Amino acid sequence: MELIGQLAPGPLDIVGDVHGEIDALNALIAHLGYDANGRHADGRRLVFVGDLTDRGPDSPSVLQRVMSLVESGAAQCIVGNHELNLLRDVEKHGNDWWVRPGKPSEFPAESIGRELKSSAQRFLAKLPLALEREDLRVVHACWNREALATLREREAAGLSVLDLYQDYAGRLRERWSAGPLAAAVAAEWREHGERLTDPDWSPIVMPTLGQMDSEHQMSNPVCIVTSGEERPTVEPFWAGGRWRMVERVRWWEGYDDDKPVVVGHYWRRFTRLRTVYEDKFGPDLFEGIASHEWMGLRRNVYCVDFSVGGRYAQRAGAAPTHHCSLAAVRVPEWQVVHDDGSAWSIGAPGGA
């Protein structure tokens, strides 16, 4: 099983998180100059950074489109945290269409049929976690050197992404199932657990819960590359309907390699206007970073997720959906194109 694949040569269009927004995807692909079969007159190729599905109105159609593009050789795709959840077949925010097809949901969305679900599971199970070539890297959330080295070491065993995830998750469950750690987190839960979903609570730090949640992320290389680095927080914050004891890390501030990295995942803002989903994902990791700016020590990490996954909330709240956008990074032009056809020059990585 290839966990870190070879990124295609030549000019690329690297597409951010789609999240079931099929109309945005079709519009973006057309603006980029591809035909209905994903072919480009200039020999360009599409690359998807993962999180194809969930929250949007038609995840099955997105899966069908991307599967067709990849299987025809017109595109490449990697695993994001949402693909990992589909492979695990666990219920998460916005994936009722997959785990509970046909049942009423807060997310108006097309459900998936049994035949397509089976073919999609086979497709997703073969996707790598990252892509790399001599001049560029693509990963869903985080290029962590140690995590990627571990994954390279384990490629020879032929384990799938799901197998690896379950292996590391099982080790963590064993570590926290008994002994002082289990007793400590149980005591914290008895005292404060019911308040974690109370937005009016004045939260206190639950250090053992924070340690456990952080270890769940940082002890599993599959979690690191698909969801990013995390650490216990010194100040709990409200996000996604509960108080959080861990916070995301701006890993790019410590990324010191010359090779540029393109990621998705982090819900970058296309505009600074208020959005309905604003309180769902915690502190803004892009504070002080302009909307189309490179990030990191060497200014060579770029996030191409412009929050199109928030359109479901904008629609439900009767708010403008164009504040949430689907975008692609064009290489080697170093231009970002949005699904409304607008284009922004971002300059080459490493520039001033």
C-alpha positions in Angstrom: 0.0 0.0 0.0 1.5 3.3 -1.1 1.0 5.8 1.8 3.1 8.7 0.3 2.5 8.7 -3.5 4.4 10.3 -6.4 2.9 13.6 -7.3 2.3 13.9 -11.1 4.8 15.9 -13.1 4.0 19.0 -15.1 1.4 21.8 -14.4 -1.1 21.2 -11.7 -4.3 22.6 -10.2 -4.5 21.7 -6.5 -8.2 21.8 -5.4 -9.1 22.6 -1.8 -11.7 20.8 0.4 -14.9 20.4 -1.6 -17.3 19.2 1.2 -20.1 18.0 -1.1 -20.5 21.3 -3.0 -20.9 19.8 -6.4 -21.9 23.0 -8.2 -18.8 24.8 -6.8 -16.6 22.0 -8.0 -18.1 21.9 -11.5 -17.8 25.7 -11.8 -14.2 25.7 -10.6 -13.1 22.9 -12.9 -14.7 24.8 -15.8 -13.0 28.1 -14.9 -9.7 26.2 -14.7 -10.2 25.2 -18.4 -10.9 21.4 -18.1 -13.5 19.7 -20.2 -16.3 17.4 -18.9 -13.9 14.5 -18.9 -11.3 16.4 -16.9 -8.9 16.9 -19.8 -7.0 20.1 -20.3 -5.7 21.5 -23.6 -2.4 22.4 -21.9 -1.9 18.9 -20.3 -2.7 20.1 -16.8 -3.8 17.7 -14.1 -6.1 18.1 -11.0 -5.0 17.2 -7.5 -7.5 17.0 -4.7 -6.3 17.6 -1.1 -9.1 15.5 0.5 -12.3 16.3 2.4 -14.4 15.8 -0.7 -17.6 15.2 1.3 -19.9 16.1 4.1 -22.1 19.1 5.0 -22.7 20.1 1.4 -25.8 19.1 -0.7 -24.5 16.3 -2.9 -21.5 14.4 -1.6 -22.3 11.3 -3.7 -22.0 13.4 -6.9 -18.7 14.8 -5.8 -17.4 11.3 -5.1 -18.5 10.1 -8.5 -16.9 13.1 -10.3 -13.6 12.7 -8.5 -13.5 8.9 -8.7 -14.0 9.2 -12.5 -11.3 11.8 -12.8 -8.8 9.8 -10.8 -9.6 6.5 -12.4 -9.2 8.0 -15.9 -5.8 9.4 -15.0 -6.9 13.1 -15.1 -6.5 13.7 -11.4 -4.9 12.5 -8.2 -6.5 12.6 -4.7 -5.3 12.1 -1.1 -7.1 11.2 2.1 -8.4 13.9 4.4 -9.9 13.5 7.9 -13.4 13.2 6.4 -12.4 10.4 4.1 -10.9 8.6 7.1 -14.2 8.9 8.9 -16.0 7.4 5.9 -13.6 4.5 5.8 -14.3 4.0 9.6 -18.0 4.3 8.9 -18.5 6.4 12.0 -21.1 9.1 12.4 -19.6 12.6 12.3 -20.8 16.2 11.8 -22.5 16.3 8.3 -22.0 12.7 7.1 -25.6 11.4 7.7 -25.8 10.9 3.9 -23.2 8.1 4.3 -23.9 6.5 7.7 -27.7 7.0 7.8 -28.8 7.4 4.2 -32.4 8.3 3.7 -33.0 9.4 7.3 -34.0 12.9 8.3 -31.0 15.1 9.0 -30.2 18.7 9.8 -28.1 18.7 6.5 -30.3 18.7 3.4 -28.2 16.4 1.2 -28.4 13.6 -1.3 -27.9 10.1 0.2 -25.6 7.5 -1.1 -26.8 4.2 -2.6 -25.5 0.8 -1.5 -23.6 0.2 -4.8 -21.9 3.6 -4.9 -21.0 3.3 -1.3 -19.2 0.0 -1.9 -17.3 1.3 -4.9 -16.5 4.5 -3.0 -15.1 2.5 0.0 -12.8 0.6 -2.4 -11.7 3.8 -4.0 -11.0 5.6 -0.8 -9.1 2.7 0.7 -6.5 2.9 -2.1 -5.8 6.6 -1.8 -2.5 7.8 -0.3 -2.1 10.1 2.6 0.3 12.5 0.8 1.9 13.2 -2.5 5.3 14.5 -3.2 7.7 15.3 -6.1 11.1 17.1 -6.3 9.6 20.6 -6.1 6.3 20.2 -4.2 4.4 18.4 -1.4 0.7 18.0 -1.0 -1.0 16.8 2.3 -4.4 17.3 3.8 -3.4 19.0 7.1 0.2 18.7 8.2 3.6 17.8 6.8 5.1 16.4 10.0 8.6 15.0 9.4 8.4 12.3 12.1 4.9 11.2 11.2 5.7 11.0 7.5 8.9 9.0 8.3 6.9 6.5 10.4 4.4 6.1 7.5 7.2 5.5 5.0 8.7 2.8 7.3 5.3 1.1 7.5 4.5 1.1 3.8 6.4 -2.2 3.3 3.9 -4.0 5.6 1.1 -3.3 3.0 -1.3 -2.0 5.6 -4.1 0.3 4.5 -4.7 3.8 5.9 -7.6 2.4 7.9 -5.5 -0.5 9.2 -2.8 1.9 10.4 -5.3 4.2 12.0 -6.9 1.4 13.9 -3.5 0.0 15.0 -2.5 3.3 16.6 -6.0 4.0 18.0 -6.0 0.5 19.6 -2.7 1.2 21.3 -4.1 4.4 22.8 -7.2 2.7 24.1 -5.1 0.1 25.8 -2.9 2.9 27.4 -6.0 4.7 28.8 -8.2 1.7 29.7 -6.8 1.2 33.2 -4.4 2.5 35.8 -3.7 6.0 37.1 -4.5 7.8 33.8 -7.9 6.1 33.4 -8.7 6.9 37.0 -7.7 10.6 36.6 -9.7 11.2 33.5 -12.7 9.4 34.9 -12.5 11.7 38.0 -12.4 14.8 35.9 -15.3 13.6 33.8 -17.5 12.8 36.9 -16.9 16.3 38.2 -17.1 18.4 35.0 -18.1 16.2 32.0 -21.7 17.3 31.9 -20.7 20.9 31.6 -18.5 20.4 28.5 -21.6 21.0 26.3 -22.9 23.9 28.3 -22.0 27.2 26.5 -22.7 29.2 29.7 -20.2 27.3 31.8 -17.1 29.2 32.9 -14.7 26.4 32.0 -11.8 25.2 33.9 -8.8 23.3 32.5 -9.3 19.5 32.6 -5.6 18.6 32.3 -5.9 14.8 32.0 -8.7 15.1 29.4 -6.5 17.5 27.5 -3.6 15.0 27.7 -5.7 12.2 26.5 -7.2 14.2 23.6 -3.7 15.4 22.6 -2.3 11.9 22.7 -5.2 10.6 20.5 -3.9 13.0 17.9 -0.2 13.1 18.3 0.4 9.4 18.9 -1.2 8.5 15.6 0.7 9.5 12.4 -2.5 9.1 10.3 -4.3 11.6 12.5 -1.4 14.1 12.4 -1.2 14.2 8.6 -5.0 14.3 8.1 -6.0 16.6 11.0 -2.8 18.4 12.1 -0.8 18.9 15.2 -2.6 19.6 18.6 -1.6 20.3 22.1 -3.3 20.8 25.5 -4.7 24.3 25.8 -4.0 26.6 28.7 -7.4 28.2 28.2 -10.5 26.1 27.2 -12.4 27.5 24.2 -15.8 26.8 22.8 -15.9 25.2 19.3 -18.3 22.8 17.6 -20.8 22.6 20.4 -18.4 21.9 23.3 -15.5 23.2 25.4 -12.2 22.1 24.1 -9.1 21.1 26.1 -6.8 20.9 23.1 -5.9 23.4 20.5 -4.6 23.3 16.9 -0.9 24.1 16.4 0.4 26.4 13.6 2.8 23.7 12.5 4.0 25.8 9.5 5.7 28.2 11.9 8.2 25.4 12.6 8.4 24.0 9.0 12.0 24.6 7.9 12.3 22.6 4.7 12.9 24.3 1.3 10.2 22.3 -0.4 6.8 24.1 -0.5 3.7 22.4 0.9 0.0 22.9 -0.2 -2.6 21.8 2.4 -6.4 22.1 3.0 -8.3 21.5 6.2 -8.1 24.7 8.1 -11.1 26.8 7.0 -9.3 29.8 5.7 -11.4 33.0 5.3 -11.9 34.3 1.8 -13.3 37.5 3.3 -13.2 39.0 6.8 -17.0 39.4 7.0 -18.9 37.4 9.6 -19.9 33.9 8.7 -22.7 31.8 10.3 -20.3 28.9 11.1 -17.8 31.3 12.9 -17.8 29.7 16.3 -17.5 26.1 15.2 -13.8 25.6 14.7 -12.1 27.5 17.5 -9.4 30.3 17.3 -8.5 31.6 13.9 -5.2 30.1 12.9 -4.8 32.7 10.1 -5.0 35.8 12.4 -2.4 38.3 11.0 -2.2 36.3 7.7 -3.8 37.9 4.6 -6.4 35.9 2.7 -4.0 34.7 -0.1 -0.7 34.9 1.7 2.0 32.2 2.0 2.6 31.0 5.6 5.5 29.8 7.7 9.2 30.3 8.5 10.1 30.2 4.8 6.8 31.5 3.5 6.3 28.2 1.6 3.2 26.6 3.1 -0.2 27.5 1.5 -3.6 26.6 2.7 -6.1 26.3 -0.2 -9.2 25.5 1.9 -11.3 28.7 1.7 -14.3 27.3 3.7 -16.7 26.2 1.1 -17.7 23.6 3.7 -19.4 26.5 5.5 -22.0 27.1 2.7 -24.4 24.7 4.4 -24.5 27.0 7.4 -24.7 30.1 5.3 -27.7 28.7 3.4 -29.5 27.6 6.6 -28.9 31.1 8.1 -30.1 32.9 5.0 -26.6 34.5 4.7 -24.5 35.1 1.6 -22.8 31.9 0.5 -20.1 33.6 -1.5 -18.2 34.4 1.7 -17.3 30.7 1.6 -15.3 29.6 -1.5 -13.8 26.6 -3.3 -10.4 27.4 -4.8 -7.4 25.8 -6.5 -3.7 26.6 -6.5 -2.2 26.7 -10.0 1.4 25.4 -10.3 3.8 26.7 -11.6 1.9 29.9 -12.1 1.3 30.3 -8.4 -2.1 31.7 -8.9 -5.3 30.9 -6.9 -8.6 30.6 -8.8 -11.9 30.6 -7.0 -15.2 29.0 -8.1 -16.6 32.4 -9.1 -13.8 32.7 -11.6 -11.8 35.3 -9.7 -8.0 34.8 -9.8 -5.3 36.0 -7.4 -1.6 36.0 -7.9 0.2 34.7 -4.8 3.8 34.8 -6.0 6.3 32.0 -5.8 6.8 30.2 -2.5 9.6 31.7 -0.4 9.1 35.3 -1.7 9.1 38.4 0.4 
